[in-house]
Amino acid sequence: MPLNIRSEEVNRLAETLASAARVSKTEAVRMALANELQRREASLAEFMEQIRHIQNRIATRPGTGLEADKAFFDDLNGEP
């Protein structure tokens, strides 16, 4: 399925990247899309690692034995 780019700015960026990388505009667009997807995937992996670190820290904490139900939260908020 063809991709039709109608934005002059996107076309200019594709031409600039194609010229710098000495590839076709199609290859420049492919490279840019692949790089952005890889960057996002790496960012997500880094975020998930940070979450795992937090989860591990929480898991090392001893339990309080308190049941966190509606009555518990009502008491925390000073509600009857």
DSSP file (Angstrom, degrees, kcal/mol; ACC not computed):
  #  RESIDUE AA STRUCTURE BP1 BP2  ACC     N-H-->O    O-->H-N    N-H-->O    O-->H-N    TCO  KAPPA ALPHA  PHI   PSI    X-CA   Y-CA   Z-CA
    1    1 A M              0   0    0      0, 0.0     2,-0.0     0, 0.0     0, 0.0   0.000 360.0 360.0 360.0 126.2    0.0    0.0    0.0
    2    2 A P        -     0   0    0      0, 0.0     2,-0.5     0, 0.0     0, 0.0  -0.337 360.0-138.1 -73.3 152.3    1.6    3.3   -1.0
    3    3 A L        -     0   0    0     -2,-0.0     2,-0.7     2,-0.0     0, 0.0  -0.953  13.4-160.0-109.7 123.1    2.2    6.1    1.4
    4    4 A N        -     0   0    0     -2,-0.5     2,-0.7     2,-0.0     0, 0.0  -0.907   3.2-163.2-109.1 111.4    1.3    9.6    0.1
    5    5 A I        +     0   0    0     -2,-0.7    -2,-0.0     1,-0.1     0, 0.0  -0.838  15.6 171.2 -97.4 117.7    3.0   12.4    2.0
    6    6 A R        +     0   0    0     -2,-0.7     2,-0.5     4,-0.0    -1,-0.1   0.451  45.6 103.5-104.6  -2.7    1.4   15.7    1.3
    7    7 A S     >  -     0   0    0      1,-0.2     4,-2.4     2,-0.0     5,-0.2  -0.703  58.5-154.3 -85.5 125.1    3.2   17.8    3.9
    8    8 A E  H  > S+     0   0    0     -2,-0.5     4,-2.6     2,-0.2    -1,-0.2   0.873  96.7  53.1 -63.7 -36.9    6.0   20.0    2.5
    9    9 A E  H  > S+     0   0    0      2,-0.2     4,-2.7     1,-0.2    -1,-0.2   0.931 110.3  45.9 -65.0 -45.1    7.8   19.9    5.8
   10   10 A V  H  > S+     0   0    0      1,-0.2     4,-2.6     2,-0.2    -2,-0.2   0.908 113.1  50.6 -64.2 -41.0    7.8   16.1    6.0
   11   11 A N  H  X S+     0   0    0     -4,-2.4     4,-2.4     2,-0.2    -2,-0.2   0.915 111.1  48.5 -61.6 -43.5    8.9   15.9    2.4
   12   12 A R  H  X S+     0   0    0     -4,-2.6     4,-2.5     2,-0.2    -2,-0.2   0.915 112.0  49.0 -63.6 -43.3   11.8   18.4    3.1
   13   13 A L  H  X S+     0   0    0     -4,-2.7     4,-2.7     2,-0.2     5,-0.2   0.910 111.3  49.8 -62.3 -42.0   12.8   16.3    6.2
   14   14 A A  H  X S+     0   0    0     -4,-2.6     4,-2.6     1,-0.2    -2,-0.2   0.908 111.8  48.1 -63.7 -41.7   12.7   13.1    4.1
   15   15 A E  H  X S+     0   0    0     -4,-2.4     4,-2.4     2,-0.2    -2,-0.2   0.902 111.8  50.1 -64.6 -40.6   14.9   14.7    1.4
   16   16 A T  H  X S+     0   0    0     -4,-2.5     4,-2.5     2,-0.2    -2,-0.2   0.931 114.4  43.4 -64.2 -46.3   17.3   16.0    4.0
   17   17 A L  H  X S+     0   0    0     -4,-2.7     4,-2.8     2,-0.2     5,-0.2   0.911 113.0  52.5 -65.7 -41.8   17.7   12.7    5.7
   18   18 A A  H  X>S+     0   0    0     -4,-2.6     5,-2.2    -5,-0.2     4,-0.9   0.911 112.1  46.0 -60.2 -42.4   17.9   10.9    2.3
   19   19 A S  H  <5S+     0   0    0     -4,-2.4     3,-0.3     3,-0.2    -2,-0.2   0.927 114.3  47.2 -66.5 -45.0   20.7   13.2    1.2
   20   20 A A  H  <5S+     0   0    0     -4,-2.5    -2,-0.2     1,-0.2    -1,-0.2   0.877 120.6  37.7 -65.3 -37.6   22.6   12.9    4.5
   21   21 A A  H  <5S-     0   0    0     -4,-2.8    -1,-0.2    -5,-0.2    -2,-0.2   0.519 106.2-127.3 -91.6  -5.7   22.3    9.1    4.5
   22   22 A R  T  <5 +     0   0    0     -4,-0.9     2,-0.3    -3,-0.3    -3,-0.2   0.930  69.4 116.4  56.6  49.4   22.8    8.8    0.7
   23   23 A V  S   <S-     0   0    0     -5,-2.2    -1,-0.2    -6,-0.2    -2,-0.1  -0.811  71.8 -82.0-133.1 174.7   19.6    6.7    0.3
   24   24 A S     >  -     0   0    0     -2,-0.3     4,-2.4     1,-0.1     5,-0.1  -0.314  41.0-110.5 -73.0 163.6   16.3    7.2   -1.4
   25   25 A K  H  > S+     0   0    0      2,-0.2     4,-2.5     1,-0.2     5,-0.2   0.886 120.7  55.1 -61.7 -37.5   13.5    9.1    0.2
   26   26 A T  H  > S+     0   0    0      1,-0.2     4,-2.3     2,-0.2    -1,-0.2   0.928 109.9  45.1 -60.9 -45.0   11.6    5.9    0.7
   27   27 A E  H  > S+     0   0    0      2,-0.2     4,-2.9     1,-0.2    -1,-0.2   0.875 110.9  54.3 -66.7 -37.0   14.5    4.4    2.6
   28   28 A A  H  X S+     0   0    0     -4,-2.4     4,-2.5     2,-0.2    -2,-0.2   0.916 110.1  46.2 -62.9 -43.1   14.9    7.6    4.6
   29   29 A V  H  X S+     0   0    0     -4,-2.5     4,-2.6     2,-0.2     5,-0.2   0.914 112.9  50.4 -64.8 -42.9   11.3    7.4    5.7
   30   30 A R  H  X S+     0   0    0     -4,-2.3     4,-2.7     1,-0.2    -2,-0.2   0.927 112.1  47.5 -60.2 -45.2   11.7    3.6    6.5
   31   31 A M  H  X S+     0   0    0     -4,-2.9     4,-2.9     2,-0.2     5,-0.2   0.925 112.2  49.2 -62.1 -45.7   14.8    4.4    8.5
   32   32 A A  H  X S+     0   0    0     -4,-2.5     4,-2.2     1,-0.2    -2,-0.2   0.914 113.7  45.7 -62.8 -43.6   13.2    7.2   10.4
   33   33 A L  H  X S+     0   0    0     -4,-2.6     4,-2.4     2,-0.2    -1,-0.2   0.923 113.9  48.5 -66.0 -43.9   10.1    5.1   11.3
   34   34 A A  H  X S+     0   0    0     -4,-2.7     4,-2.3    -5,-0.2    -2,-0.2   0.910 112.4  49.2 -63.0 -42.2   12.2    2.1   12.3
   35   35 A N  H  X S+     0   0    0     -4,-2.9     4,-2.5     2,-0.2    -1,-0.2   0.901 111.2  49.1 -64.8 -40.7   14.4    4.3   14.5
   36   36 A E  H  X S+     0   0    0     -4,-2.2     4,-2.4     2,-0.2    -2,-0.2   0.913 111.6  48.8 -66.0 -42.2   11.4    6.0   16.2
   37   37 A L  H  X S+     0   0    0     -4,-2.4     4,-2.3     2,-0.2    -2,-0.2   0.910 112.7  48.4 -63.2 -41.1    9.8    2.6   16.9
   38   38 A Q  H  X S+     0   0    0     -4,-2.3     4,-2.4     2,-0.2    -2,-0.2   0.901 110.6  51.5 -64.6 -41.4   13.1    1.3   18.3
   39   39 A R  H  X S+     0   0    0     -4,-2.5     4,-2.2     1,-0.2    -2,-0.2   0.911 111.4  47.0 -62.1 -43.3   13.5    4.4   20.5
   40   40 A R  H  X S+     0   0    0     -4,-2.4     4,-2.4     2,-0.2    -1,-0.2   0.893 111.3  51.2 -66.3 -39.7   10.0    4.1   21.9
   41   41 A E  H  X S+     0   0    0     -4,-2.3     4,-2.3     2,-0.2    -2,-0.2   0.911 111.4  47.6 -63.8 -42.5   10.5    0.4   22.5
   42   42 A A  H  X S+     0   0    0     -4,-2.4     4,-2.3     2,-0.2    -2,-0.2   0.888 111.0  51.7 -65.5 -39.2   13.7    1.1   24.4
   43   43 A S  H  X S+     0   0    0     -4,-2.2     4,-2.3     2,-0.2    -2,-0.2   0.905 110.5  48.2 -64.1 -41.7   12.0    3.9   26.4
   44   44 A L  H  X S+     0   0    0     -4,-2.4     4,-2.7     2,-0.2    -2,-0.2   0.903 110.4  51.4 -65.0 -41.6    9.2    1.5   27.4
   45   45 A A  H  X S+     0   0    0     -4,-2.3     4,-1.9     2,-0.2    -2,-0.2   0.900 110.5  49.0 -62.9 -40.4   11.7   -1.2   28.4
   46   46 A E  H  X S+     0   0    0     -4,-2.3     4,-1.9     2,-0.2    -2,-0.2   0.912 111.5  49.5 -64.8 -42.8   13.5    1.4   30.6
   47   47 A F  H  X S+     0   0    0     -4,-2.3     4,-2.2     1,-0.2    -2,-0.2   0.918 109.9  50.6 -61.3 -44.7   10.2    2.4   32.2
   48   48 A M  H  X S+     0   0    0     -4,-2.7     4,-2.5     1,-0.2    -1,-0.2   0.854 107.7  53.8 -64.4 -34.5    9.3   -1.2   32.9
   49   49 A E  H  X S+     0   0    0     -4,-1.9     4,-2.1     2,-0.2    -1,-0.2   0.902 108.2  49.7 -65.5 -40.8   12.7   -1.8   34.5
   50   50 A Q  H  X S+     0   0    0     -4,-1.9     4,-2.1     2,-0.2    -2,-0.2   0.906 110.8  50.0 -63.3 -40.9   12.1    1.2   36.8
   51   51 A I  H  X S+     0   0    0     -4,-2.2     4,-2.9     2,-0.2    -2,-0.2   0.918 108.8  51.9 -63.2 -43.9    8.6   -0.2   37.7
   52   52 A R  H  X S+     0   0    0     -4,-2.5     4,-2.6     1,-0.2    -1,-0.2   0.894 107.7  52.9 -59.3 -40.0   10.2   -3.6   38.4
   53   53 A H  H  X S+     0   0    0     -4,-2.1     4,-2.0     2,-0.2    -1,-0.2   0.927 111.4  45.4 -61.8 -45.4   12.7   -1.9   40.8
   54   54 A I  H  X S+     0   0    0     -4,-2.1     4,-2.4     2,-0.2    -2,-0.2   0.916 112.1  51.6 -64.2 -43.7    9.8   -0.2   42.6
   55   55 A Q  H  X S+     0   0    0     -4,-2.9     4,-2.4     1,-0.2    -2,-0.2   0.901 109.2  50.6 -60.9 -40.9    7.8   -3.4   42.8
   56   56 A N  H  X S+     0   0    0     -4,-2.6     4,-1.1     2,-0.2    -1,-0.2   0.896 109.6  50.4 -64.4 -40.2   10.9   -5.2   44.2
   57   57 A R  H  < S+     0   0    0     -4,-2.0     3,-0.5     1,-0.2     4,-0.4   0.912 112.1  47.5 -63.7 -41.5   11.3   -2.5   46.9
   58   58 A I  H >< S+     0   0    0     -4,-2.4     3,-1.4     1,-0.2    -2,-0.2   0.895 106.8  57.6 -65.5 -39.8    7.6   -2.8   47.8
   59   59 A A  H 3< S+     0   0    0     -4,-2.4    -1,-0.2     1,-0.3    -2,-0.2   0.760 100.3  58.2 -64.4 -24.6    7.8   -6.6   48.0
   60   60 A T  T 3< S+     0   0    0     -4,-1.1    -1,-0.3    -3,-0.5    -2,-0.2   0.628  85.3  97.9 -81.7 -11.5   10.6   -6.4   50.6
   61   61 A R  S <  S-     0   0    0     -3,-1.4     2,-0.1    -4,-0.4    -3,-0.0  -0.543  81.4-115.0 -76.2 138.6    8.4   -4.4   53.0
   62   62 A P        -     0   0    0      0, 0.0    -1,-0.1     0, 0.0    -2,-0.1  -0.423  33.8-104.0 -71.6 150.0    6.8   -6.5   55.7
   63   63 A G        -     0   0    0      1,-0.1     0, 0.0    -2,-0.1     0, 0.0  -0.358  16.7-144.7 -69.5 152.8    3.0   -6.7   55.7
   64   64 A T        -     0   0    0      2,-0.2    -1,-0.1    -2,-0.1     3,-0.1   0.668  28.8-128.6 -91.2 -19.2    1.0   -4.7   58.2
   65   65 A G        +     0   0    0      1,-0.3     2,-0.3     0, 0.0    -2,-0.1   0.383  66.5 131.0  83.4  -4.7   -1.7   -7.2   58.8
   66   66 A L        -     0   0    0      1,-0.0     2,-0.6     2,-0.0    -1,-0.3  -0.596  58.4-130.0 -83.3 143.0   -4.3   -4.5   58.1
   67   67 A E        -     0   0    0     -2,-0.3     2,-1.6    -3,-0.1     5,-0.2  -0.827  12.3-145.3 -92.8 122.9   -7.1   -5.2   55.6
   68   68 A A        +     0   0    0     -2,-0.6     2,-0.2     4,-0.1    -1,-0.0  -0.592  48.8 135.3 -89.8  77.4   -7.3   -2.4   53.1
   69   69 A D  S  > S-     0   0    0     -2,-1.6     4,-2.0     1,-0.0     5,-0.2  -0.440  74.1 -79.7-110.8-172.6  -11.1   -2.4   52.7
   70   70 A K  H  > S+     0   0    0      1,-0.2     4,-2.8     2,-0.2     5,-0.2   0.897 129.7  53.1 -58.6 -42.9  -13.7    0.4   52.5
   71   71 A A  H  > S+     0   0    0      1,-0.2     4,-2.2     2,-0.2    -1,-0.2   0.886 107.4  52.8 -61.3 -38.8  -13.8    0.8   56.3
   72   72 A F  H  > S+     0   0    0      2,-0.2     4,-1.9     1,-0.2    -1,-0.2   0.939 113.1  42.3 -61.1 -48.9  -10.0    1.1   56.4
   73   73 A F  H  X S+     0   0    0     -4,-2.0     4,-1.8     2,-0.2    -2,-0.2   0.866 111.6  55.0 -70.6 -35.5  -10.0    4.0   53.8
   74   74 A D  H  <>S+     0   0    0     -4,-2.8     5,-3.2    -5,-0.2     4,-0.2   0.919 108.9  48.8 -60.1 -42.7  -13.0    5.6   55.5
   75   75 A D  H ><5S+     0   0    0     -4,-2.2     3,-1.2     1,-0.2    -2,-0.2   0.893 108.6  53.2 -64.5 -40.4  -11.1    5.7   58.7
   76   76 A L  H 3<5S+     0   0    0     -4,-1.9    -1,-0.2     1,-0.3    -2,-0.2   0.861 112.2  45.6 -61.2 -35.2   -8.0    7.2   57.0
   77   77 A N  T 3<5S-     0   0    0     -4,-1.8    -1,-0.3    -5,-0.1    -2,-0.2   0.370 116.3-113.6 -90.7   4.1  -10.2    9.9   55.6
   78   78 A G  T < 5 +     0   0    0     -3,-1.2    -3,-0.2     1,-0.2    -2,-0.1   0.761  68.2 144.3  70.0  24.7  -11.9   10.6   58.9
   79   79 A E      <       0   0    0     -5,-3.2    -1,-0.2    -6,-0.2    -2,-0.1  -0.705 360.0 360.0 -95.7 149.0  -15.2    9.4   57.5
   80   80 A P              0   0    0      0, 0.0    -5,-0.1     0, 0.0    -1,-0.1   0.497 360.0 360.0 -70.2 360.0  -17.7    7.5   59.7
